């Protein structure tokens, strides 16, 4: 799948979900979404026929001590059918929890436990 086709395919998400922004970083797509819409976006990306990001390869956490939303969570998805990767980013702080994705992706539970242990982010 070409990069232009991937970007156009992801841009159609703007009609379906409230996405903050779409970025291309090192030839990889990055979608930034508010925490309230994270679970519905991941559900759509996993189950929609145009995307099929069925594998969650990693959830990473980044700490920014001087920002209002101190924690950035990065969900890295893989679509085997379309041979492409996608990063979904969201932001939170220590007072606001994030919806758990362990019912959607089997691997998410372990990553969420690690992020809670390291950063104290509630899922």
C-alpha positions, 0 to 999 in steps of 0.5 A: 500500500503506497504512502499516499493511499494510506494517508487518504484512507486515514483521512476518511477517519476524520468523517467517522471519528473526532481526530485531533490531527494526522501526522506523518513521522519517518514515513509512518502515520500518526493519529492523535486523539482525545482520551474520550475517543480512544477506545472507539477509534481503536475499535474502528481501526481493528474491525473496519474492512478498510483498516484491519489493524488487528494486532497491537504491537506495543503501548508506550508511555512518555512523561512530560513533567512540565505539561498539563497533560504529563503522559503521552500514550502511544498505541502501535498497531499493525495491519497484516492484510494491508501491510502497514503500521499506525501509531495512535497517540493520546494524552492524559495526566495523573488524575484522568484515567484512560479506558482499558483496551484489554477487551479489544486487544489481548496484549493490551493488559500487560502493557497497561500494567507496565505503564501503571507500574512505571507512571501511575496512569489509571486504566 
